[in-house]
Amino acid sequence: MKRPGVQDIGLAVCFLLLAAIAFRPSGVVGSRIREWNAERQVLALYREEGRKAAATRKSVLGSGDAAHVIFEFSDYRCPFCRSSHEIVDEWVAGDSVKVVLVHVPLSDRTREAARTAICAEESGAFPRLHDYLMTNDDWESMDVAWESVAAAAGVPAGTRFVRCLESTATTERLARDAALAARWRVTGTPTFVSEHARIAGAVSEPHLAELLGR
């Protein structure tokens, strides 16, 4: 039997070193394993909390009776959220999918926009105001009043709406959204979560099959 030579031993040592580098936490394989474990934990949390979280939120796109529920963590100034908006509308058009919006505002102005969207829920006008905020830029000016934004979107903006904009209940709602994002390890917008998958970043039509486990 041939004894291993210096070259063979050197190759084995190199292989072991490369494997150690790849599998360490910051290595390529180690990082992928860590991401995979994190995704498994998020999906487990979804299965545990998703139904209750969906039932307590009225920022919903699509039919309330839809069989499939997808959570979208979103910000109104996020360019990838905006580029995904039309695709999400297509997802919910068939009544078999509903998307629950979880507000993750990344600036003071989008925090105010999120409050405005939440306050449109009581009149059943959230989808209309959400669409307006996603497809228009005029609201981004600090000089534009939110009552005017609501009126431009065709949303009733009476006394109740104005009070809602400043209410503690609306602040608490945003805090619950932030807590859900933290618990489900959402670190950027948009992030889409279903019982089958978590997708971070802009989506396209084929992503729906992944989210539905098909």
GUZAKOL-125223 format. One record per residue (C-alpha): residue number from 1; residue in three letters; chain; x, y, z. Coordinates in pm, 1 decimal, padded with zeros to 6 digits. Example, Ala and Ser with C-alpha at 12.3 -4.5 7.8 and 13.67 -1.06 7.14 Angstrom:
BEGIN
1_Ala_A_01230.0_-00450.0_00780.0 .
2_Ser_A_01367.0_-00106.0_00714.0 .
This chain:
BEGIN
1_Met_A_00000.0_00000.0_00000.0 .
2_Lys_A_00139.5_00336.7_-00103.8 .
3_Arg_A_00214.6_00568.4_00184.5 .
4_Pro_A_00078.3_00923.7_00147.1 .
5_Gly_A_00340.0_01164.3_00026.9 .
6_Val_A_00406.5_01522.8_00127.4 .
7_Gln_A_00187.2_01647.7_-00158.2 .
8_Asp_A_-00106.1_01428.0_-00049.7 .
9_Ile_A_-00073.6_01543.9_00309.3 .
10_Gly_A_-00055.4_01905.5_00193.9 .
11_Leu_A_-00374.2_01866.3_-00012.1 .
12_Ala_A_-00553.8_01708.7_00283.8 .
13_Val_A_-00445.7_01990.5_00513.3 .
14_Cys_A_-00562.1_02249.7_00259.1 .
15_Phe_A_-00898.6_02074.3_00230.1 .
16_Leu_A_-00944.9_02070.2_00605.5 .
17_Leu_A_-00852.0_02438.2_00631.1 .
18_Leu_A_-01096.1_02535.0_00355.2 .
19_Ala_A_-01371.4_02329.4_00519.1 .
20_Ala_A_-01302.8_02494.9_00854.7 .
21_Ile_A_-01320.9_02840.0_00694.3 .
22_Ala_A_-01640.2_02758.6_00503.8 .
23_Phe_A_-01821.9_02609.0_00803.2 .
24_Arg_A_-01724.3_02869.4_01061.2 .
25_Pro_A_-02012.9_03107.6_01151.7 .
26_Ser_A_-01883.4_03383.7_00923.9 .
27_Gly_A_-01795.8_03145.0_00639.9 .
28_Val_A_-02002.1_03082.0_00326.0 .
29_Val_A_-02154.5_02753.3_00442.1 .
30_Gly_A_-02178.1_02866.7_00804.1 .
31_Ser_A_-02361.2_03184.2_00701.2 .
32_Arg_A_-02604.5_02988.2_00485.4 .
33_Ile_A_-02673.3_02741.8_00768.4 .
34_Arg_A_-02734.2_03033.2_01004.8 .
35_Glu_A_-02975.8_03193.9_00755.7 .
36_Trp_A_-03153.7_02861.3_00703.7 .
37_Asn_A_-03194.5_02811.3_01079.0 .
38_Ala_A_-03323.4_03168.4_01116.9 .
39_Glu_A_-03577.9_03111.5_00839.5 .
40_Arg_A_-03695.2_02786.9_01002.2 .
41_Gln_A_-03746.8_02972.1_01330.3 .
42_Val_A_-03942.7_03249.8_01156.2 .
43_Leu_A_-04168.6_03001.4_00978.7 .
44_Ala_A_-04227.5_02822.8_01307.8 .
45_Leu_A_-04328.0_03155.6_01465.1 .
46_Tyr_A_-04559.8_03225.7_01172.5 .
47_Arg_A_-04736.4_02893.5_01222.8 .
48_Glu_A_-04767.9_02970.1_01593.0 .
49_Glu_A_-04867.6_03337.3_01574.6 .
50_Gly_A_-04975.0_03407.8_01216.8 .
51_Arg_A_-05346.9_03338.0_01247.5 .
52_Lys_A_-05383.2_03555.6_01559.0 .
53_Ala_A_-05167.8_03834.0_01412.9 .
54_Ala_A_-05375.3_03837.9_01094.8 .
55_Ala_A_-05702.9_03845.8_01289.5 .
56_Thr_A_-05600.6_04153.1_01491.1 .
57_Arg_A_-05492.3_04369.5_01195.2 .
58_Lys_A_-05718.6_04553.8_00955.1 .
59_Ser_A_-05448.1_04667.8_00713.0 .
60_Val_A_-05546.9_04394.8_00467.9 .
61_Leu_A_-05537.5_04372.4_00089.9 .
62_Gly_A_-05763.2_04115.9_-00072.8 .
63_Ser_A_-06054.4_03910.5_00052.8 .
64_Gly_A_-06084.6_03859.8_00425.4 .
65_Asp_A_-06200.8_03503.6_00352.8 .
66_Ala_A_-05896.6_03415.3_00140.4 .
67_Ala_A_-05746.9_03074.1_00212.6 .
68_His_A_-05385.0_03193.2_00191.4 .
69_Val_A_-05234.5_03466.6_00410.1 .
70_Ile_A_-04909.6_03649.6_00337.1 .
71_Phe_A_-04761.0_03914.2_00565.0 .
72_Glu_A_-04583.4_04207.7_00402.5 .
73_Phe_A_-04353.9_04421.7_00619.2 .
74_Ser_A_-04341.6_04752.6_00438.1 .
75_Asp_A_-04244.4_05120.9_00433.2 .
76_Tyr_A_-04412.5_05379.1_00210.4 .
77_Arg_A_-04089.2_05535.3_00083.8 .
78_Cys_A_-03909.5_05206.4_00026.3 .
79_Pro_A_-03838.8_05179.3_-00350.3 .
80_Phe_A_-03854.8_04798.3_-00347.5 .
81_Cys_A_-04189.1_04810.2_-00164.2 .
82_Arg_A_-04319.0_05039.7_-00434.6 .
83_Ser_A_-04184.9_04827.2_-00716.9 .
84_Ser_A_-04359.8_04523.9_-00560.3 .
85_His_A_-04692.3_04704.1_-00515.3 .
86_Glu_A_-04839.2_04615.5_-00855.0 .
87_Ile_A_-04737.9_04250.1_-00816.4 .
88_Val_A_-04901.1_04232.8_-00473.3 .
89_Asp_A_-05219.9_04378.9_-00621.7 .
90_Glu_A_-05216.9_04098.2_-00879.1 .
91_Trp_A_-05173.8_03839.7_-00603.3 .
92_Val_A_-05485.0_03953.7_-00417.1 .
93_Ala_A_-05701.6_04007.3_-00725.9 .
94_Gly_A_-05813.5_03644.6_-00742.2 .
95_Asp_A_-05962.1_03633.7_-00388.7 .
96_Ser_A_-05758.9_03326.8_-00287.6 .
97_Val_A_-05476.7_03531.6_-00130.0 .
98_Lys_A_-05483.8_03813.9_00118.7 .
99_Val_A_-05186.5_04025.8_00221.3 .
100_Val_A_-05162.0_04164.8_00573.4 .
101_Leu_A_-04960.4_04486.6_00581.9 .
102_Val_A_-04729.7_04533.3_00879.4 .
103_His_A_-04597.3_04887.9_00897.9 .
104_Val_A_-04221.9_04925.9_00943.3 .
105_Pro_A_-04168.3_05300.3_00887.9 .
106_Leu_A_-03807.6_05398.5_00829.1 .
107_Ser_A_-03845.7_05776.1_00867.1 .
108_Asp_A_-04061.8_06029.6_01052.5 .
109_Arg_A_-04261.3_06108.9_00738.5 .
110_Thr_A_-04337.5_05746.0_00658.3 .
111_Arg_A_-04430.6_05692.4_01024.0 .
112_Glu_A_-04694.1_05963.5_00975.4 .
113_Ala_A_-04798.7_05797.7_00648.1 .
114_Ala_A_-04841.2_05466.7_00829.4 .
115_Arg_A_-05057.4_05636.7_01094.0 .
116_Thr_A_-05272.6_05780.6_00815.7 .
117_Ala_A_-05312.4_05438.4_00654.5 .
118_Ile_A_-05408.4_05284.7_00989.1 .
119_Cys_A_-05667.4_05555.8_01045.4 .
120_Ala_A_-05829.5_05473.6_00710.1 .
121_Glu_A_-05907.3_05122.1_00836.2 .
122_Glu_A_-06216.9_05222.6_01035.1 .
123_Ser_A_-06394.0_05344.7_00721.0 .
124_Gly_A_-06283.7_05038.2_00524.0 .
125_Ala_A_-06069.0_05259.0_00303.6 .
126_Phe_A_-05724.5_05121.1_00386.5 .
127_Pro_A_-05665.6_04962.3_00042.3 .
128_Arg_A_-05749.6_05290.0_-00131.4 .
129_Leu_A_-05522.2_05502.1_00086.9 .
130_His_A_-05246.2_05240.5_00075.8 .
131_Asp_A_-05255.5_05244.8_-00304.1 .
132_Tyr_A_-05240.7_05624.4_-00306.9 .
133_Leu_A_-04939.1_05636.6_-00075.1 .
134_Met_A_-04759.5_05373.3_-00282.1 .
135_Thr_A_-04822.4_05537.2_-00619.4 .
136_Asn_A_-04796.7_05910.9_-00543.9 .
137_Asp_A_-04519.5_06135.5_-00415.6 .
138_Asp_A_-04706.8_06454.3_-00325.6 .
139_Trp_A_-04759.5_06340.8_00035.4 .
140_Glu_A_-04382.2_06333.8_00095.0 .
141_Ser_A_-04372.1_06712.4_00128.1 .
142_Met_A_-04382.7_06827.3_00490.1 .
143_Asp_A_-04621.1_07106.6_00383.3 .
144_Val_A_-04897.1_06863.0_00284.4 .
145_Ala_A_-05158.2_06791.8_00552.9 .
146_Trp_A_-05267.5_06432.2_00600.7 .
147_Glu_A_-05635.5_06525.1_00583.0 .
148_Ser_A_-05563.3_06655.9_00231.1 .
149_Val_A_-05385.3_06333.1_00141.9 .
150_Ala_A_-05686.2_06131.4_00260.2 .
151_Ala_A_-05922.9_06352.0_00061.2 .
152_Ala_A_-05707.6_06310.6_-00252.3 .
153_Ala_A_-05729.5_05933.7_-00207.4 .
154_Gly_A_-06107.3_05950.3_-00168.3 .
155_Val_A_-06100.4_05861.0_00199.5 .
156_Pro_A_-06344.2_06027.1_00444.8 .
157_Ala_A_-06138.1_06254.4_00669.3 .
158_Gly_A_-06375.7_06379.6_00936.9 .
159_Thr_A_-06317.8_06459.1_01303.4 .
160_Arg_A_-06278.9_06093.4_01397.1 .
161_Phe_A_-06005.5_06048.2_01136.8 .
162_Val_A_-05815.4_06355.5_01258.0 .
163_Arg_A_-05832.5_06238.4_01620.3 .
164_Cys_A_-05707.0_05896.2_01515.6 .
165_Leu_A_-05395.0_06051.8_01361.1 .
166_Glu_A_-05282.4_06175.5_01703.0 .
167_Ser_A_-05427.6_05902.0_01920.9 .
168_Thr_A_-05237.4_05679.7_02163.7 .
169_Ala_A_-05414.2_05377.8_02013.9 .
170_Thr_A_-05249.8_05444.8_01677.8 .
171_Thr_A_-04909.9_05477.6_01845.1 .
172_Glu_A_-04967.4_05147.5_02023.7 .
173_Arg_A_-05066.4_04983.6_01696.0 .
174_Leu_A_-04738.3_05090.9_01533.5 .
175_Ala_A_-04552.9_04956.5_01836.7 .
176_Arg_A_-04723.6_04618.3_01792.0 .
177_Asp_A_-04621.5_04615.2_01426.4 .
178_Ala_A_-04262.2_04694.6_01525.0 .
179_Ala_A_-04268.0_04419.5_01787.0 .
180_Leu_A_-04393.2_04164.9_01532.1 .
181_Ala_A_-04118.9_04267.2_01288.3 .
182_Ala_A_-03856.4_04222.9_01558.1 .
183_Arg_A_-03997.1_03887.4_01671.3 .
184_Trp_A_-04006.4_03755.2_01314.1 .
185_Arg_A_-03652.1_03884.2_01252.9 .
186_Val_A_-03744.9_04130.1_00980.2 .
187_Thr_A_-03440.6_04346.9_00910.6 .
188_Gly_A_-03544.3_04520.7_00588.8 .
189_Thr_A_-03838.8_04617.6_00370.2 .
190_Pro_A_-04015.1_04469.6_00198.0 .
191_Thr_A_-04015.2_04128.3_00362.1 .
192_Phe_A_-04286.4_03875.7_00279.0 .
193_Val_A_-04366.2_03589.4_00516.7 .
194_Ser_A_-04604.8_03297.9_00476.8 .
195_Glu_A_-04624.5_02955.4_00638.4 .
196_His_A_-04400.6_02823.5_00359.8 .
197_Ala_A_-04135.0_03087.1_00294.3 .
198_Arg_A_-03977.4_03418.8_00384.8 .
199_Ile_A_-03869.1_03646.0_00099.0 .
200_Ala_A_-03671.0_03964.6_00160.1 .
201_Gly_A_-03665.5_04227.9_-00111.5 .
202_Ala_A_-03872.4_04307.1_-00419.0 .
203_Val_A_-04092.6_04026.2_-00549.1 .
204_Ser_A_-04209.4_03915.6_-00890.5 .
205_Glu_A_-04502.7_03699.0_-00999.1 .
206_Pro_A_-04316.2_03363.6_-00959.9 .
207_His_A_-04251.6_03435.1_-00592.0 .
208_Leu_A_-04618.7_03372.3_-00516.0 .
209_Ala_A_-04579.5_02999.5_-00581.8 .
210_Glu_A_-04290.6_02987.4_-00332.2 .
211_Leu_A_-04493.0_03170.4_-00067.9 .
212_Leu_A_-04784.5_02933.8_-00120.9 .
213_Gly_A_-04562.7_02625.6_-00104.5 .
214_Arg_A_-04632.5_02515.2_-00462.5 .
